[in-house]
Amino acid sequence: MKREIIFTWLSLSTAICSAEEYPDILLIQTDEHNLKTLGCYRQYLDANQQNIWGKGVQVETPNIDKIAANGILFTNCYATTPVSSPSRASMITGLYPQNNDVVTNDIPINEHVKTVAEILRENGYRTGFYGKLHLNGSGKPEWNPSRDFGFTHNDFMYNRGHNKYITWNNGKPQFAPSQANNLPDSLFTTDFLTTRAKEFIEEESDQPYFCYLSFPDPHGPNKVRKPYDGMYDEMKFEYPASASKEKSKLPLWNYGNAKMENMSNYFGMIKCLDDNIGRLISAIPADRLDKTIIIFTSDHGDLCGEHGLVNKGVPMDGSAKVPFIISYPSKLKKAKKQDNVLGLIDLTPTLLSIVGIENDTHFEGRNVAKLMTHGKLKKGQEDAVYMRGVSSRSKKVAMKSSWLSVATSNYKLTVSESVNDKPWLVNLKADPNELINIFDDSRYLTIREALKKNLLNYCNQFNEPRLKNKKIYDELQKNI
């Protein structure tokens, strides 16, 4: 791949960057993905968590595992809000939802807020987006939105939808009707988008590229093409143990009675994703692979029956924790496990720092490049991340999911506006199912107060409107 020197002057910065120095970037994101389905994550779980849906009920993911073997795997990465639009918006802007306007699904990013793609494009990157965007409001599917969000190549960008097949209409993509039958494998959405991203990577260009491949799977409906639709039919899926626990003392967001969806097809979607990710990475020339940043993550988790719940939107790990793997062999260590917490909000400032782009854009996420390059945070940087439930579009409407959380690698504290919910503090190592509230346990007094202070500082620093709720305010202020 040829490179020519490209100079860019930033508005308030005297930094001059050469495209010769910039790596290619491939960002792969799945949708609503429980990380316990990934082999590279299972190896770090205890036996009960490894077999959460039954003994031996697992799907193998060798291609995603290979990315981890060539890079750093974060065991504690969290979505800033475990719902598609606010999670994605925080990730590509480095701002909290209340400050980029995307506080729930189907709200567009504030037009004055820059995305990581816009910054990369300003610095000589060729940018392409393939798949589900979910950042431009309510349009569905809305192919090729008028706002490109920094992605010059966006013919295969669509705003919303989880249709399983994509067809052509006068040379342009469109979703196939849900009842369409006997369509070729190449038109299955996962395969189709992979092929388009592969074509982008393989283009001859003098520019480095930023390719964002955003798969809509394994988000429901849980359907997948042959042969993946039958691969796991013989497995006997069981409800996770947390689904049958006593619920009378749990907060509202911690339990439910939902029916577990078609898990054999969920596994099939993940296997199809993994095979296509292998196909995509094989398109990167061998002499460029070590100099290419590959990131694999998801926008949020899927409880898949944990706590008697499905899907997302709540602060428990099955919903809020996401896989995050970054590979850049020429700069980062291989086969490294990192237990420090990471937030998707940290991606934009961190990625720009690793690439070497200086800019004056304001970010609220942390730049944790030093954690990736040297294994430790910068002096004064706290090892904590913050999450919030979705907000209503109307400030006058209360939400059941009006909660705030702070998480470290060992503990998580959640407070809620619901009058019946007590503050919920869990020891994530001793209680991975998050069922035992240690908030009033005197042995954890120091930890409790430290996390309350962290959460209060977050609220004050980042204009968190939920601090105006008297219950939350009192719970965070008391005994500090």
N, C-alpha and C positions, 0 to 999 in steps of 0.2 A: 504494500500500500504506500503510495507516494505521499510525501509531506512537503509543503512549502512553508516558508516563514510568514506568519500573519501577525501584524502588530495591532493592538487595540489599546486606545487610551480611554480609561474609565473617567466618569464625570468629575469626581473629586479625588481621584487617585493618580499618582504619577507612575504607578506600576505599569511596566511594558512587558507583555507576556508573549512568548513565541509558541505558535501551534506545534512546532517541532517538539516541544517539551511536553505537550499535553497527551495523556492517555486516552484511548477510546473508552467509552462507558456504556455498559449494558445493564439496565435496570429491569429486572423481571419481578413482577408482582402478581400474586394470585389473589383471589377474593374469597373471604370467609373460610379460612384454612386453619384447621386445628393442627398445631405443630407436632402433636403426638403421633401423627401419621407419617412423620419423616424419620427415616432410619438414623440419620445423623443426630437427631434430637433424642430419639428413644434410648440410645446408648448411655445417656446421662440421667435417665429416669430410674427410679426404683422399680422393682418387679410389678407392683400393683399398678403403677402409672403406665408402664410399658404395655401392660395387658389390660388396659382400662375397659375395653369392649369384649373381653374374654381371652382366655389363654391362647396364645398363638394367633390371635386375630390381628394381623398386621399386613401392611402393604409395603413393598420394598421400593426404594427411591434411589437407585444407584447414581443417577446423573446429578441430582441435587446434592447427594452425599459427596460427589466428586468435587463440587464447588467448595464445600466445607473442607474437604481434605486439602485443597489448594489455598485456603484462606482462614478467616476468623469466623467462628460461630458464636453469636451472642445468645446466651441461655436465658437472658432476662430483658427482652425487648418488648415494649408496650406501645400499643396504639394510643394516641393522645385522646381520642374519643373512639371507642370501638364500634363505629358505624361508618359506612363507606365514605360519604362526601367529606365530613369533618376530618376523618383520618387522612384521606388523600390530600386535602387542602393544607393541613398542617405539615405534612411531609414535604410537599414541594414549595412551600413558602417559608417554613421555619417559624411560623407564627401560631399562637394558640387560636382556637376557633373563634373566641369572642373578639379577636383582633384582626381576623381576615374575613369575618362575616359568616363563615360557614359553620353555624352552630348545630345544624341538623342536615339531613339529606335534602337534595334538590334545591340548594341555594348556591348561586354562583360566587366565586371568589371576588372580593372587592376589586374593581377594575384598576385601582391604583396600586395594588400589591403585585410585586414581581415574583415570578416563579424561578426555580433553579434553571429551567430550560431557557428562559429569557436571558439570564445572566450568562449561561454557557454559550448561547448563540451570539451574544454581543462580543464574546471573546473568541470567535472563529469556529465554533462547533457547528457541524451539520446535525440538525435535530430531527428526530422522527418519533412519532407516537403510534402505537398499534394496540387497539382494543378499547376497553371500557374506561372512559374518563370520569364521569360522574362529578364534574366540577362546574358545569355550565347551567345549573338550574334544573328545570323540570322537563326539558325536551327529551323525547323518547321516540325512536332511538337517536335522532338528530346526528346523522353522519356528517363529518367534516364541518364542525361548528364554525361560525364566523370568527369567533375569537380563537386564536390558535394556541394560546398559553405558552408561547415560546417554541412551538414545534412547527417548523416549516413544512415537513412532510407529515401531513395529517389527514390524507385521504381515507385512511383506515382507522381513524379515530371516531368513536361514537359516544354519545353522552351517557345513555342508560340502556339497560336491557340485558337479558340472559338467554336469548334465543340460542338454540343449539347448532344451527347451521346458518352459514352466510352464502348467498348466491350473488350472481352478477346481474345487473340491469343496465344495459347500454354502456358497459365498461365500468360501471360503478358498483360498489358493494351494497347489498341490502340484506336484511334478515329474511331467511326463508320462513314461510308459514309454519307454525308449530305442527300442523298435520302433514307436512311434506314427507314423503316416503322415498326410500331407495336412492338417497343422495349419496354421492361418492364421499369416501373418507376425507378427501382433500378439502371438502366444504364444511366439515365439522369445525366449529368455531375455533377450538384450540389449535387444530392443524392449520386452518386457514390463516390465522393471525401469525402463527410461527413462520409460515412460508413468506408472508409479507415482510416480517421483521428480518428474516434471513436474506431476502433480496436487498433490503436496505443496507445490511452489514456488508454484503458482497459487492456493492457498487464501488466502482473506481472513483476515488476522490482524493484531492489534496488536503482535505480537512479531516480533523479528528471527528468522531461521531458520538452523539448521545442518543442511544436507542432505548426507549421506554416501552416494554412489552407488558401490557396490562391484561392478563387473562381474566375472563368473567367467571371461570370455574375455580374451585369446586362449589361455589355458591349454588343454591338450588335454583330451579328444580333439579333433583338428583337423577339426571339422565345422562347417558354417555353412549357413544357409538360402539359398534361391534369392533373387536372382540371383547372390549373392556367391560361391556354390560353383563358379561357372564363369568368373568374371571374369579369373582369372590362370592359367588352364589352359595358355595358349599360351606362357607364360614358361618359359624353360629354366633351372631352378634348378641351380646348381653348389655343390659343397661349398666352404666357406670355405678359404682357403689354409692357415690354421693347422691344419686337419684332416690335412694330409699332411706336416707337419714331422716331422723325426727326434725320436723320443720316448724314446730310451734314457736321456737325462740329465734328463728332466723329472720333477718330483715327481708323486706318485700322483694328486693332484687336478687335474693340468694336461692330461691326455690321456685318450682313450678310443677306442672303435671303434663307437660307436652309429650306427644308421641314421637319417638325417635324416627327420623326419616330414613329413606332407603340407603342404609350404610354400605351395602355391597356396591351400589352404583357410585356412592361418594368415594369409596376406595378406587373404583374404576376410573373416575375422573382424575384422581391424583396420579394414578399410574399412567394415564394418557398424557397428563401434563409433564410428568418426569421424562417420558420417552421423547416428547417434543422439545423439551429443554435440552436434552442430549443432542437432538438433531440441530438445534439452533447453535449451540456452542461449537459443534463440529464445523460450522461455517467460518469460524474465526481462524485466520491463518496461523499455523504453528509458531511462526516467528513473531506474531503479535500477541499471542495468548498471555504471556507473562507480563506484557505491558498494557493489558486491558483490565479495567476495573469491572468486575461482575458482581452485582448485588442481587441477592434473592430475598424477597420478603413477601408479606401479605398486608392487606389493609386492616384486617382484624381477624379474630378467631371464629370458631363455630363450636358451641358447647356440645353438640352431637349427643345430647342426652345427659350430660353432666348436670347435676342439681335438678334433674327433671326438666331441663330447658333445652331449646334448640336455638340456633342462630347466635345473636350477639347483643350488644347494647348495655351489658352489665359489667361491673368491675372485676369479676372473677377471672382467673388466668385463662380458662378455656375460651372466654370471650375476648379478653383484652390483650393477652400475650400473643405475640406474633413471632414467626421465624425471622431472623435477620442474619444473613451470611454475606460477607464481603471478601472477595478474592482479588488480589493485586500482587501476584507473586514477586515482581521485581522490587516492590516496596514494603509489603506486609508479610508477616510470618505465615507459614503454612501450618495447617492442622492445629490451629490455636483455638482453645475454648476460653471465652471471656465471660466471667460471671457478673461483672459490673452492670448496673442497669443502663439501658439505652431507651430513648424514646424515638418514635418515628419523626417527631419534630426536630430531632438532632441531625437528620440526614442532610438537609440542604447546607447548613454552615460547615458541617464536617466534610462533605464531598468537595465543596469548593476549596476548602483548605488543603485537602489531600492533592487535588489537581494542581493547586498553586495559583489560584485566581484570587486576587485581592479586590475587594469592592466595598463600597460604603453603605450597602443595603443593611437595614436593621433586621436582626433576627432575635427571636426569643428562645429558640432551641440552642443547645450547647454545641460548641465546636469541640468534639471529642477525638480529633485526629491524633492527638498524643496518646490517647488510650489505645488506638489501633496500631500506632507505630512503635510505641515504647511500653505499652502494657500498663500505663498508669495515667490518671487524670492530671490535668494541669493543676498547679497549686491554687487552692482556694475554690476549686470546682467541686460542687457537692455531688455525691453519688446517690441521686434520687431523681425520680421522674414523676410527673403529675398528669393526672387524667381527669376527665369530666364527662358526665353523661350528656346526652343531647339536650338542647334547649328548644322550647317552642318558638315558632315563628312570631307568635304574639307574646309580648312580655307579660300580658295579663293572664296567660294560661299556665297553670301549674303542671309540672310533668312528674310522673311516677319515677322517672329515671333521673331526677335532679340530684345527682350525687357528685362528690369530689373524692379523689383518691391520691395518695402519695405512696409510691412503692420504692423499696430498696431491694437489694438482692435477697434479703432475708425476711423482710416484713412489709406489710401493706396495711394502711389505715384508710378507711372509707367513712365519710360522713354524708348524711342524706337529709333532705328537707322534710321527708316524711316524719310525721309526729310519732309514729310507732317504731321507727328505726333507731336503735342505739348506735353510737359510733362502733365500728367493727374493725378490730385490730387482730391480724392473724400472723402466726409464725409460719412462713411459707415452706420452710425446710421440714419442720415437725408436722405440719398440717397442710399438705398440698391441696387437699380438698376444700380448704378455707371454711371449715364448719365450726371451729372452736374460737370463740371470741375471748381474747386475753386482755381486752381493754381495761378491765377492772382488776387484773391480776397484779398484785404489788411487785412481783418479780420483774415485771416489764415496765415499771413506772418511768424509768429514765428513757427508754425507747419510745414509750407513748408520748411523753412530753416533747421529745425531740421531733417526732413526726408531726405533732400538732403545730409546733413552731414552724417547721418546714412548710406545711400546708398554708398556714397563715401568711407567711412571707410570700409564697407564690400568689396568693389572692391579692395582696397589696401591690406586689410588683407588676402583675400582669392584668390588672383591672378585672378581676374575676367577679362578675355580678352576684354570684351566689353568696358572697360574704355579706351581702345586704340582708340575707335571710337570718332572722333572729336566732333560730335554733342552731344553724351552722355556726354563726358568729359566737354564740355562747359556748358551744362545745369546743371550739378552737381556742377561745380566750381563757376559759376556766383553768386555774392552777398554773398558768404561764407567768 
